[in-house]
């Protein structure tokens, strides 16, 4: 196994550039912030960006937790990658990750300055400092379930390969440790949002009851409604479900795992 390292100080755009560097060198797997990533998949690990403090985030990225470390080591042994790239803020950090994961010696160290322009690095630093934005180099759908309650968005990058357009998706998040304090969205606020969604639907007469169940990956919403007389109640409820999911996920960052609607009455 050949081991590469992409090194740069925090916020210089390493995760953004990761797949470009990997593609140029034929590297199929990346270790970034506690995750083992291959292509558009997360094969093993837990993201350091889920931690509540900067210190906990660093420990996660260095694989200090035994269970976390052993899970990733087992995945690497099963996948048997020919080439793997570690991403870190310093050579010391890279070497520590390599020791934790029982990897061979580093074959090549790639400074971020050698693969990004000064302008790209400055833009990345500005985004991190002013907006608290962090990039995870996998599509949003792949990790969304692990980041319920975080501000999250997708980033699509369009490139050209011959006559074909190549689209690469990365995920932008704002971790808890990027902010002073913590934010929470109460159930009352979510219920208000659901009522606002209902007010936009001409055929919904009234929200009778809302029950919200929380778990680690998101929320389940159960709603009882009465509707105005209509021929296709199923279509109306489907549109209502879609609107609730879009509004709540966009405005709060909370994953909506299910919306179950029961029609309890019909009004003329």
Backbone as JSON, one array per atom type, in Angstrom:
{
  "sequence": "XXXXXXXXXXXXXXXXXXXXXXXXXXXXXXXXXXXXXXXXXXXXXXXXXXXXXXXXXXXXXXXXXXXXXXXXXXXXXXXXXXXXXXXXXXXXXXXXXXXXXXXXXXXXXXXXXXXXXXXXXXXXXXXXXXXXXXXXXXXXXXXXXXXXXXXXXXXXXXXXXXXXXXXXXXXXXXXXXXXXXXXXXXXXXXXXXXXXXXXXXXXXXXXXXXXXXXXXXXXXXXXXXXXXXXXXXXXXXXXXXXXXXXXXXXXXXXXXXXXXXXXXXXXX",
  "N": [[0.84, -1.2, 0.0], [0.57, 2.18, -0.9], [1.13, 5.27, 0.65], [-0.07, 8.52, 0.8], [0.08, 12.06, 1.57], [-1.86, 14.9, 2.13], [-1.27, 18.1, 3.02], [-1.93, 20.96, 5.01], [-2.56, 24.07, 6.65], [-5.31, 24.69, 8.94], [-8.43, 25.26, 7.36], [-7.59, 25.85, 4.76], [-8.56, 24.69, 2.48], [-8.22, 21.94, 1.98], [-9.92, 19.62, 2.01], [-11.64, 20.35, 0.0], [-10.01, 20.21, -2.25], [-9.28, 17.58, -2.28], [-10.18, 15.31, -3.91], [-9.36, 16.04, -6.45], [-6.59, 16.01, -6.25], [-6.27, 13.32, -5.52], [-7.28, 12.01, -7.81], [-5.44, 12.73, -9.76], [-3.25, 11.24, -9.0], [-4.08, 8.66, -8.99], [-5.32, 7.68, -6.68], [-7.51, 5.9, -4.68], [-8.73, 5.98, -2.17], [-9.4, 7.96, 0.74], [-8.43, 9.39, 3.83], [-10.04, 11.48, 5.91], [-10.61, 13.74, 8.39], [-11.45, 11.78, 10.28], [-12.93, 10.01, 8.76], [-13.12, 7.26, 6.46], [-12.99, 7.41, 3.14], [-14.12, 6.55, -0.07], [-14.32, 7.21, -3.4], [-17.58, 8.24, -3.86], [-18.49, 7.39, -1.46], [-18.75, 6.82, 2.09], [-16.89, 4.66, 3.82], [-16.15, 3.85, 6.37], [-15.84, 4.96, 9.83], [-16.18, 8.0, 11.86], [-17.26, 11.31, 11.61], [-15.17, 14.01, 12.46], [-16.28, 16.46, 12.52], [-18.68, 16.31, 13.75], [-18.31, 16.57, 16.41], [-18.59, 18.36, 19.55], [-16.77, 20.16, 20.55], [-13.64, 21.82, 19.78], [-11.37, 20.47, 20.68], [-12.31, 17.84, 21.07], [-12.91, 17.3, 18.44], [-10.38, 17.25, 17.23], [-9.26, 15.01, 18.52], [-10.94, 13.02, 17.53], [-10.3, 13.13, 14.8], [-7.72, 12.19, 14.93], [-8.04, 9.58, 15.59], [-8.27, 8.65, 18.27], [-10.12, 7.3, 19.77], [-10.76, 4.0, 20.69], [-12.66, 2.13, 19.58], [-13.54, 3.46, 17.29], [-11.09, 3.7, 15.88], [-10.37, 0.96, 15.49], [-12.47, 0.07, 13.89], [-12.06, 1.47, 11.48], [-9.49, 0.56, 10.79], [-10.07, -2.14, 10.33], [-11.76, -1.89, 8.1], [-9.99, -0.85, 6.18], [-8.22, -3.0, 5.9], [-9.96, -4.86, 4.8], [-10.73, -3.64, 2.38], [-8.3, -3.35, 1.09], [-6.66, -1.23, -0.19], [-4.65, 0.04, -2.89], [-3.52, 2.49, -2.97], [-3.62, 5.19, -0.68], [-4.73, 8.27, 0.74], [-3.89, 10.56, 3.24], [-5.29, 13.26, 5.04], [-4.34, 16.23, 6.59], [-3.44, 18.76, 9.08], [-0.78, 19.14, 9.58], [2.54, 17.7, 9.2], [3.23, 16.22, 11.43], [0.69, 15.59, 12.48], [-0.29, 13.98, 10.4], [1.53, 11.83, 10.5], [0.88, 10.81, 13.0], [-1.76, 9.93, 12.58], [-1.22, 7.96, 10.69], [0.25, 6.12, 12.25], [-1.72, 5.42, 14.13], [-3.55, 4.07, 12.52], [-2.09, 2.0, 11.61], [-0.56, 2.11, 9.24], [1.66, 1.97, 6.34], [4.86, 3.69, 5.85], [4.87, 7.15, 4.86], [4.71, 7.95, 1.45], [4.67, 10.19, -0.22], [4.53, 13.64, 0.46], [2.21, 16.16, 0.1], [2.01, 19.49, -0.15], [-0.63, 21.85, 0.43], [-0.27, 24.25, -0.85], [0.96, 23.57, -3.2], [-0.95, 22.6, -4.88], [-3.1, 24.28, -4.94], [-4.08, 27.61, -5.8], [-2.93, 30.86, -4.64], [-5.09, 32.55, -4.41], [-7.26, 30.75, -4.24], [-6.71, 29.53, -1.79], [-6.87, 31.73, -0.06], [-9.57, 32.39, -0.37], [-10.75, 30.1, 0.69], [-9.89, 30.29, 3.36], [-11.18, 32.64, 4.12], [-13.88, 31.85, 3.91], [-13.98, 29.92, 5.93], [-13.31, 31.44, 8.23], [-15.18, 33.61, 8.31], [-17.74, 32.47, 7.86], [-17.75, 30.02, 9.07], [-17.64, 27.67, 7.6], [-17.2, 24.28, 6.68], [-15.86, 21.69, 4.64], [-16.91, 18.5, 3.52], [-15.74, 15.88, 1.65], [-17.78, 14.33, 0.17], [-20.97, 13.36, -1.29], [-23.96, 15.07, -0.17], [-26.17, 13.42, 0.46], [-24.96, 11.1, 1.32], [-23.99, 11.52, 3.91], [-25.88, 12.91, 5.31], [-27.7, 11.87, 7.2], [-26.19, 11.69, 9.5], [-25.87, 14.23, 10.42], [-28.02, 15.66, 11.52], [-29.69, 18.58, 12.5], [-27.56, 20.25, 12.12], [-26.33, 23.06, 10.26], [-26.42, 22.61, 6.87], [-25.38, 22.05, 3.53], [-25.24, 21.45, -0.03], [-22.58, 21.24, -2.43], [-21.98, 21.63, -5.7], [-19.7, 20.84, -8.21], [-18.72, 21.61, -11.4], [-17.1, 20.13, -14.09], [-15.04, 19.45, -17.02], [-14.66, 16.6, -19.01], [-13.28, 15.7, -21.74], [-15.82, 15.42, -24.06], [-17.77, 15.23, -22.24], [-19.65, 16.33, -19.39], [-18.53, 16.55, -16.13], [-19.71, 16.04, -12.93], [-19.15, 16.82, -9.64], [-19.98, 16.31, -6.31], [-19.83, 17.88, -3.19], [-20.06, 18.32, 0.4], [-21.15, 20.97, 2.41], [-20.81, 21.99, 5.71], [-21.66, 23.47, 8.9], [-20.12, 23.1, 11.68], [-20.83, 22.42, 15.21], [-18.71, 23.31, 16.84], [-17.81, 25.51, 15.5], [-19.07, 27.75, 16.33], [-19.94, 30.12, 18.89], [-21.52, 28.93, 21.62], [-24.7, 27.14, 21.44], [-27.36, 26.04, 19.34], [-30.83, 25.29, 19.48], [-33.85, 23.86, 18.24], [-37.09, 24.23, 19.18], [-39.93, 22.03, 19.78], [-42.32, 23.39, 19.61], [-41.76, 25.45, 17.82], [-41.34, 23.97, 15.48], [-43.91, 22.93, 15.15], [-45.3, 25.29, 14.66], [-44.18, 25.92, 12.18], [-45.18, 23.82, 10.65], [-47.9, 24.42, 10.72], [-47.84, 26.79, 9.27], [-47.06, 25.8, 6.79], [-49.4, 24.33, 6.25], [-51.23, 26.39, 5.98], [-50.67, 27.34, 3.5], [-51.73, 25.51, 1.85], [-54.47, 25.05, -0.03], [-56.55, 23.15, 0.19], [-56.41, 22.05, 2.73], [-58.1, 22.02, 5.72], [-57.77, 22.24, 8.56], [-55.24, 21.86, 11.07], [-55.25, 19.32, 13.32], [-53.8, 17.92, 15.25], [-50.39, 17.53, 16.25], [-47.61, 15.45, 16.49], [-44.31, 15.0, 17.48], [-41.45, 13.09, 17.16], [-38.24, 12.58, 18.4], [-34.99, 11.42, 17.38], [-31.56, 10.24, 17.21], [-30.79, 10.67, 14.56], [-32.65, 12.31, 13.36], [-36.05, 13.51, 12.93], [-39.39, 12.23, 13.44], [-42.55, 12.95, 12.17], [-45.92, 13.17, 13.02], [-49.15, 13.78, 11.98], [-52.46, 14.89, 12.43], [-55.21, 15.78, 10.47], [-57.91, 17.82, 9.17], [-59.67, 18.01, 6.1], [-60.7, 20.0, 3.28], [-63.45, 19.26, 1.16], [-62.53, 17.14, -1.42], [-61.41, 15.58, -4.49], [-59.06, 14.03, -4.79], [-57.56, 13.19, -2.25], [-55.22, 11.87, -1.57], [-53.24, 12.93, -3.29], [-53.16, 15.58, -2.43], [-52.25, 15.26, 0.24], [-49.78, 14.14, -0.27], [-48.44, 16.27, -1.49], [-48.44, 18.03, 0.66], [-46.85, 16.66, 2.54], [-44.36, 16.72, 1.18], [-43.87, 19.51, 1.13], [-43.62, 20.12, 3.87], [-41.3, 18.66, 4.58], [-39.36, 19.88, 2.92], [-39.41, 22.59, 3.84], [-38.82, 22.44, 6.65], [-36.34, 21.07, 6.73], [-34.74, 22.79, 5.22], [-34.83, 25.24, 6.65], [-34.06, 24.61, 9.27], [-32.11, 22.61, 9.32], [-32.57, 20.14, 10.36], [-33.0, 16.66, 9.98], [-35.76, 15.29, 8.42], [-37.24, 12.41, 8.97], [-39.61, 11.02, 8.56], [-42.96, 11.79, 7.55], [-46.06, 11.4, 8.64], [-49.38, 11.44, 7.83], [-52.66, 11.67, 8.94], [-55.95, 11.72, 7.92], [-58.6, 13.06, 9.56], [-61.07, 14.17, 9.27], [-63.56, 15.66, 7.09], [-64.33, 18.7, 5.62], [-66.84, 20.87, 4.27]],
  "CA": [[0.0, 0.0, 0.0], [1.29, 3.45, -0.95], [0.46, 6.26, 1.48], [0.19, 9.91, 0.45], [-0.42, 13.01, 2.57], [-2.18, 16.27, 1.7], [-1.04, 18.85, 4.25], [-2.12, 22.41, 4.97], [-3.15, 24.57, 7.89], [-6.77, 24.62, 9.01], [-9.2, 26.21, 6.56], [-6.94, 26.23, 3.49], [-9.24, 24.07, 1.36], [-7.7, 20.58, 1.7], [-11.02, 18.71, 1.67], [-12.17, 20.8, -1.29], [-9.09, 19.79, -3.3], [-8.86, 16.2, -2.04], [-10.4, 14.37, -5.0], [-8.55, 16.46, -7.58], [-5.25, 15.47, -5.98], [-6.36, 11.86, -5.56], [-7.48, 11.57, -9.2], [-4.18, 12.92, -10.49], [-2.27, 10.23, -8.57], [-4.68, 7.34, -9.0], [-5.61, 7.29, -5.3], [-8.93, 5.57, -4.58], [-9.28, 6.14, -0.82], [-8.94, 9.14, 1.47], [-8.75, 9.53, 5.25], [-10.25, 12.9, 6.14], [-11.38, 14.1, 9.59], [-12.04, 10.62, 10.95], [-13.69, 9.19, 7.82], [-12.49, 6.56, 5.35], [-13.82, 7.76, 1.99], [-13.73, 6.02, -1.37], [-15.27, 7.72, -4.39], [-18.66, 9.03, -3.25], [-18.97, 6.64, -0.29], [-18.04, 6.75, 3.36], [-16.81, 3.24, 4.13], [-16.04, 3.63, 7.81], [-15.41, 6.11, 10.62], [-17.11, 9.02, 12.34], [-16.72, 12.61, 11.25], [-14.74, 14.9, 13.54], [-17.1, 17.66, 12.47], [-19.86, 16.12, 14.6], [-17.96, 16.8, 17.81], [-19.1, 19.63, 20.07], [-15.66, 21.06, 20.86], [-12.48, 21.71, 18.9], [-10.49, 19.43, 21.22], [-12.91, 16.54, 20.75], [-12.79, 17.14, 17.0], [-9.0, 16.84, 16.94], [-9.1, 13.62, 18.98], [-11.64, 12.15, 16.57], [-9.52, 13.1, 13.56], [-6.49, 11.43, 15.19], [-8.44, 8.2, 15.9], [-7.92, 8.35, 19.65], [-11.12, 6.39, 20.32], [-10.39, 2.64, 20.29], [-13.66, 1.52, 18.7], [-13.45, 4.2, 16.02], [-9.83, 3.32, 15.22], [-10.4, -0.45, 15.06], [-13.43, -0.06, 12.79], [-11.42, 1.97, 10.26], [-8.41, -0.38, 10.46], [-10.7, -3.34, 9.76], [-12.25, -1.54, 6.76], [-8.82, -0.73, 5.29], [-7.74, -4.37, 5.63], [-10.92, -5.53, 3.92], [-10.71, -3.0, 1.07], [-6.96, -3.56, 0.51], [-6.35, -0.19, -1.17], [-3.27, 0.13, -3.37], [-3.07, 3.83, -2.6], [-4.53, 5.89, 0.24], [-4.22, 9.61, 1.07], [-4.27, 11.12, 4.53], [-5.4, 14.72, 5.02], [-4.08, 16.76, 7.94], [-2.96, 20.15, 9.18], [0.68, 19.16, 9.73], [3.19, 16.4, 9.0], [3.12, 15.52, 12.71], [-0.66, 15.03, 12.56], [-0.36, 12.9, 9.42], [2.29, 10.7, 11.02], [0.13, 10.23, 14.11], [-2.87, 9.19, 11.97], [-0.63, 6.76, 10.09], [0.57, 5.16, 13.32], [-2.98, 4.94, 14.72], [-4.22, 3.17, 11.59], [-1.13, 0.93, 11.27], [-0.27, 2.25, 7.82], [3.08, 2.07, 5.99], [5.45, 5.03, 5.84], [4.34, 8.06, 3.84], [5.52, 7.96, 0.23], [4.76, 11.56, -0.75], [3.82, 14.7, 1.18], [1.74, 17.15, -0.88], [1.54, 20.72, 0.49], [-1.8, 22.43, -0.24], [0.2, 25.35, -1.69], [1.42, 23.05, -4.49], [-2.1, 22.18, -5.7], [-4.09, 25.37, -4.93], [-3.52, 28.95, -6.0], [-3.02, 31.74, -3.48], [-6.47, 33.06, -4.34], [-8.11, 29.66, -3.75], [-6.43, 29.36, -0.36], [-7.42, 32.89, 0.65], [-11.04, 32.26, -0.38], [-11.09, 29.04, 1.64], [-9.67, 30.84, 4.7], [-12.24, 33.61, 4.38], [-15.11, 31.1, 4.13], [-13.89, 29.29, 7.25], [-13.27, 32.44, 9.29], [-16.37, 34.45, 8.36], [-18.99, 31.72, 7.82], [-17.62, 28.75, 9.79], [-17.94, 26.59, 6.66], [-16.28, 23.16, 6.53], [-16.23, 20.83, 3.51], [-16.71, 17.06, 3.58], [-15.68, 15.56, 0.22], [-18.73, 13.3, -0.28], [-22.3, 13.95, -1.51], [-24.76, 15.34, 1.02], [-27.02, 12.28, 0.77], [-24.16, 10.06, 1.97], [-23.73, 11.8, 5.33], [-26.92, 13.76, 5.88], [-28.31, 11.22, 8.37], [-25.32, 11.86, 10.66], [-25.71, 15.64, 10.75], [-29.31, 16.29, 11.81], [-29.57, 19.73, 13.38], [-26.47, 21.1, 11.68], [-26.56, 23.77, 9.01], [-25.78, 21.75, 5.89], [-25.74, 22.38, 2.15], [-24.43, 20.71, -0.99], [-21.77, 22.06, -3.32], [-21.75, 20.91, -6.94], [-18.6, 21.39, -8.99], [-18.84, 21.15, -12.77], [-15.85, 20.1, -14.82], [-15.16, 18.87, -18.35], [-13.79, 15.49, -19.37], [-13.57, 15.51, -23.16], [-17.11, 15.97, -24.45], [-18.72, 15.0, -21.16], [-19.6, 17.19, -18.21], [-18.34, 15.77, -14.92], [-20.26, 16.77, -11.78], [-18.68, 16.3, -8.35], [-20.71, 16.95, -5.22], [-19.25, 17.87, -1.84], [-21.02, 18.79, 1.39], [-20.71, 22.07, 3.28], [-21.51, 22.03, 6.99], [-21.17, 24.4, 9.93], [-20.13, 22.29, 12.92], [-21.13, 23.08, 16.48], [-17.54, 23.98, 17.4], [-17.52, 26.74, 14.75], [-19.86, 28.83, 16.89], [-20.01, 30.31, 20.34], [-22.83, 28.49, 22.09], [-25.4, 26.06, 20.77], [-28.74, 26.39, 19.04], [-31.8, 24.21, 19.48], [-35.16, 24.23, 17.7], [-38.1, 23.59, 20.02], [-41.05, 21.39, 19.07], [-43.34, 24.41, 19.35], [-41.38, 26.15, 16.59], [-41.61, 23.04, 14.38], [-45.36, 22.88, 14.98], [-45.67, 26.54, 13.99], [-43.77, 25.8, 10.79], [-46.13, 22.9, 10.01], [-49.14, 25.18, 10.54], [-47.63, 27.74, 8.16], [-47.15, 24.98, 5.57], [-50.81, 24.0, 6.04], [-51.95, 27.59, 5.55], [-50.39, 27.53, 2.08], [-52.43, 24.46, 1.12], [-55.87, 25.48, -0.14], [-57.49, 22.08, 0.53], [-56.31, 21.63, 4.13], [-59.0, 22.82, 6.53], [-57.25, 22.52, 9.89], [-54.35, 20.91, 11.74], [-55.9, 18.91, 14.56], [-52.83, 17.47, 16.24], [-49.05, 17.25, 15.74], [-46.72, 14.75, 17.43], [-42.95, 14.96, 16.93], [-40.58, 12.15, 17.87], [-36.83, 12.83, 18.12], [-33.94, 10.44, 17.63], [-30.22, 10.76, 16.94], [-30.58, 11.0, 13.15], [-33.66, 13.23, 12.84], [-37.36, 13.53, 13.59], [-40.58, 11.67, 12.81], [-43.68, 13.86, 12.38], [-47.24, 12.56, 12.85], [-50.11, 14.89, 11.92], [-53.88, 14.65, 12.17], [-55.76, 16.96, 9.8], [-59.19, 17.75, 8.46], [-59.48, 18.6, 4.79], [-61.89, 20.42, 2.55], [-63.92, 18.25, 0.23], [-61.67, 17.07, -2.6], [-61.5, 14.27, -5.16], [-57.83, 13.26, -4.64], [-56.94, 13.52, -0.97], [-53.86, 11.32, -1.56], [-52.34, 13.88, -3.95], [-53.04, 16.76, -1.56], [-51.4, 14.9, 1.37], [-48.41, 13.96, -0.78], [-47.87, 17.62, -1.67], [-48.25, 18.58, 2.01], [-45.66, 15.99, 3.08], [-43.18, 17.25, 0.5], [-43.65, 20.89, 1.56], [-43.14, 20.09, 5.25], [-39.91, 18.19, 4.57], [-38.5, 20.91, 2.31], [-39.32, 23.78, 4.68], [-38.15, 22.18, 7.93], [-34.93, 20.75, 6.52], [-34.03, 23.97, 4.72], [-34.76, 26.32, 7.65], [-33.5, 24.2, 10.57], [-31.03, 21.64, 9.2], [-32.98, 18.88, 10.99], [-33.46, 15.65, 9.04], [-37.13, 14.8, 8.6], [-37.18, 11.0, 8.58], [-40.92, 10.61, 8.05], [-44.14, 12.62, 7.82], [-47.24, 10.55, 8.54], [-50.57, 12.28, 7.94], [-53.94, 10.97, 9.05], [-57.1, 12.59, 7.69], [-59.6, 12.74, 10.58], [-62.37, 14.76, 8.96], [-63.74, 16.37, 5.82], [-65.21, 19.86, 5.75], [-67.34, 21.38, 2.98]],
  "C": [[0.88, 1.25, 0.0], [0.47, 4.52, -0.22], [0.91, 7.66, 1.07], [-0.38, 10.81, 1.53], [-0.66, 14.36, 1.91], [-2.18, 17.13, 2.95], [-1.25, 20.35, 4.04], [-2.78, 22.85, 6.27], [-4.67, 24.57, 7.8], [-7.42, 25.69, 8.14], [-8.58, 26.61, 5.24], [-7.52, 25.49, 2.28], [-8.77, 22.67, 1.0], [-8.82, 19.63, 1.26], [-11.63, 19.07, 0.32], [-11.34, 20.25, -2.45], [-8.79, 18.29, -3.29], [-9.0, 15.3, -3.26], [-9.64, 14.76, -6.27], [-7.15, 15.87, -7.45], [-5.25, 13.95, -6.09], [-6.48, 11.35, -6.99], [-6.19, 11.67, -10.0], [-3.17, 11.83, -10.18], [-2.85, 8.82, -8.53], [-4.98, 6.79, -7.62], [-7.11, 7.07, -5.15], [-9.55, 5.88, -3.22], [-8.61, 7.29, -0.1], [-9.33, 9.0, 2.94], [-8.85, 11.02, 5.55], [-11.14, 13.11, 7.36], [-12.13, 12.92, 10.2], [-12.8, 9.67, 10.05], [-12.78, 8.5, 6.82], [-13.43, 6.69, 4.16], [-13.25, 7.13, 0.73], [-14.75, 6.44, -2.4], [-16.3, 8.61, -3.72], [-19.21, 8.36, -1.99], [-18.11, 6.85, 0.93], [-18.05, 5.27, 3.77], [-16.75, 2.96, 5.62], [-15.66, 4.94, 8.5], [-16.54, 7.02, 11.05], [-16.48, 10.38, 12.1], [-16.36, 13.43, 12.49], [-15.61, 16.14, 13.61], [-18.41, 17.52, 13.26], [-19.57, 16.45, 16.06], [-18.34, 18.2, 18.25], [-18.01, 20.63, 20.42], [-14.51, 20.82, 19.89], [-11.55, 20.59, 19.37], [-11.01, 18.03, 20.88], [-12.81, 16.24, 19.26], [-11.4, 16.66, 16.61], [-8.76, 15.39, 17.35], [-9.76, 12.63, 18.03], [-10.84, 12.02, 15.29], [-8.24, 12.29, 13.7], [-6.77, 9.98, 15.57], [-7.99, 7.78, 17.3], [-8.91, 7.39, 20.32], [-10.86, 4.99, 19.78], [-11.36, 2.02, 19.3], [-13.63, 2.15, 17.31], [-12.23, 3.74, 15.22], [-9.9, 1.89, 14.66], [-11.36, -0.67, 13.9], [-12.8, 0.37, 11.47], [-10.27, 1.05, 9.83], [-8.98, -1.62, 9.78], [-11.18, -3.08, 8.34], [-11.1, -1.44, 5.76], [-8.29, -2.11, 4.93], [-8.67, -5.1, 4.67], [-10.86, -4.97, 2.5], [-9.4, -3.2, 0.32], [-6.62, -2.5, -0.54], [-4.89, -0.22, -1.6], [-2.66, 1.47, -2.98], [-4.1, 4.46, -1.68], [-3.9, 7.24, 0.58], [-4.78, 10.08, 2.4], [-4.3, 12.64, 4.41], [-5.22, 15.25, 6.43], [-3.49, 18.15, 7.91], [-1.44, 20.26, 9.32], [1.23, 17.76, 9.45], [3.09, 15.57, 10.27], [1.75, 14.85, 12.85], [-0.81, 13.84, 11.61], [0.36, 11.65, 9.94], [1.56, 10.01, 12.16], [-1.07, 9.42, 13.6], [-2.35, 7.88, 11.38], [-0.3, 5.7, 11.12], [-0.71, 4.57, 13.91], [-3.63, 3.88, 13.84], [-3.3, 2.08, 11.05], [-0.8, 0.92, 9.78], [1.24, 2.29, 7.56], [3.56, 3.52, 6.02], [4.9, 5.84, 4.67], [5.28, 8.12, 2.64], [5.71, 9.37, -0.29], [3.93, 12.51, 0.11], [3.49, 15.81, 0.19], [1.26, 18.39, -0.13], [0.36, 21.3, -0.28], [-1.38, 23.55, -1.19], [0.65, 24.87, -3.07], [0.27, 22.66, -5.41], [-3.22, 23.23, -5.74], [-3.4, 26.7, -5.16], [-3.65, 29.76, -4.7], [-4.45, 32.25, -3.3], [-7.41, 31.99, -3.79], [-7.93, 29.46, -2.25], [-7.01, 30.51, 0.45], [-8.95, 32.84, 0.71], [-11.5, 31.2, 0.61], [-10.95, 29.54, 3.07], [-10.79, 31.82, 5.08], [-13.55, 32.91, 4.68], [-15.12, 30.45, 5.5], [-14.01, 30.33, 8.37], [-14.6, 33.18, 9.43], [-17.67, 33.65, 8.49], [-18.94, 30.4, 8.59], [-17.87, 27.54, 8.91], [-16.82, 25.56, 6.61], [-16.78, 22.28, 5.39], [-15.95, 19.38, 3.85], [-16.78, 16.57, 2.14], [-16.51, 14.36, -0.21], [-20.08, 13.97, -0.5], [-23.1, 14.07, -0.22], [-25.6, 14.13, 1.43], [-26.28, 11.2, 1.55], [-24.01, 10.28, 3.47], [-24.84, 12.56, 6.04], [-27.52, 13.2, 7.16], [-27.5, 11.45, 9.64], [-25.23, 13.31, 11.13], [-27.05, 16.35, 10.96], [-29.12, 17.42, 12.81], [-28.4, 20.63, 13.07], [-26.93, 21.89, 10.45], [-25.76, 23.05, 7.94], [-26.26, 22.14, 4.5], [-24.83, 21.58, 1.23], [-23.7, 21.7, -1.9], [-21.48, 21.22, -4.56], [-20.68, 21.62, -7.75], [-18.65, 20.77, -10.39], [-17.48, 21.24, -13.46], [-16.07, 19.46, -16.18], [-14.16, 17.74, -18.52], [-14.08, 15.15, -20.83], [-14.86, 16.19, -23.52], [-18.13, 15.88, -23.32], [-18.53, 16.01, -20.04], [-19.53, 16.31, -16.97], [-18.83, 16.6, -13.73], [-19.81, 16.08, -10.5], [-19.42, 17.03, -7.25], [-19.95, 16.79, -3.91], [-20.31, 18.42, -0.89], [-20.39, 19.9, 2.24], [-21.5, 22.0, 4.58], [-20.91, 23.11, 7.88], [-21.23, 23.67, 11.26], [-20.41, 23.12, 14.16], [-19.93, 23.87, 16.99], [-17.14, 25.23, 16.63], [-18.2, 27.96, 15.37], [-19.67, 28.95, 18.39], [-21.41, 29.91, 20.77], [-23.44, 27.43, 21.2], [-26.82, 26.51, 20.45], [-29.6, 25.14, 19.06], [-33.11, 24.73, 18.92], [-36.21, 23.49, 18.51], [-39.2, 22.98, 19.18], [-42.14, 22.41, 18.74], [-43.05, 25.18, 18.06], [-41.66, 25.26, 15.38], [-43.11, 22.95, 14.09], [-45.86, 24.14, 14.28], [-45.33, 26.48, 12.5], [-44.73, 24.9, 10.01], [-47.46, 23.62, 9.75], [-49.02, 26.2, 9.4], [-47.68, 27.0, 6.83], [-48.61, 24.68, 5.23], [-51.59, 25.19, 5.5], [-51.74, 27.88, 4.06], [-51.17, 26.54, 1.21], [-53.93, 24.75, 1.12], [-56.85, 24.43, 0.38], [-57.36, 21.55, 1.97], [-57.14, 22.58, 4.99], [-58.36, 23.22, 7.86], [-56.28, 21.44, 10.33], [-54.97, 20.58, 13.09], [-54.9, 18.54, 15.65], [-51.49, 17.21, 15.54], [-48.24, 16.57, 16.84], [-45.36, 14.62, 16.76], [-42.09, 14.05, 17.8], [-39.13, 12.39, 17.42], [-36.01, 11.55, 18.22], [-32.62, 11.0, 17.14], [-30.04, 11.23, 15.5], [-31.63, 11.95, 12.58], [-34.96, 13.13, 13.6], [-38.4, 12.8, 12.75], [-41.75, 12.59, 13.16], [-44.98, 13.11, 12.09], [-48.29, 13.66, 12.97], [-51.51, 14.36, 11.68], [-54.46, 15.92, 11.57], [-57.21, 16.72, 9.42], [-58.98, 18.48, 7.15], [-60.8, 19.08, 4.22], [-62.22, 19.38, 1.5], [-63.1, 18.3, -1.06], [-61.75, 15.68, -3.21], [-60.25, 13.41, -4.94], [-57.1, 13.7, -3.38], [-55.49, 13.03, -0.94], [-52.86, 12.28, -2.2], [-52.1, 15.12, -3.08], [-52.09, 16.46, -0.4], [-49.96, 14.68, 0.93], [-47.71, 15.29, -0.97], [-47.56, 18.26, -0.31], [-47.01, 17.98, 2.66], [-44.38, 16.59, 2.49], [-42.85, 18.67, 0.98], [-43.1, 20.96, 2.97], [-41.66, 19.71, 5.29], [-38.98, 19.27, 4.04], [-38.32, 22.1, 3.24], [-38.53, 23.53, 5.95], [-36.66, 21.89, 7.72], [-34.14, 21.96, 6.06], [-33.82, 24.99, 5.83], [-34.08, 25.91, 8.95], [-32.3, 23.29, 10.45], [-31.36, 20.3, 9.83], [-33.47, 17.91, 9.91], [-34.89, 15.22, 9.38], [-37.17, 13.37, 8.06], [-38.5, 10.49, 8.05], [-41.96, 11.66, 8.41], [-45.37, 11.74, 7.58], [-48.48, 11.39, 8.8], [-51.81, 11.42, 7.96], [-55.06, 11.98, 8.86], [-58.22, 12.17, 8.65], [-60.98, 13.33, 10.28], [-62.37, 15.46, 7.62], [-64.74, 17.5, 6.02], [-65.63, 20.33, 4.36], [-66.92, 22.85, 2.8]]
}
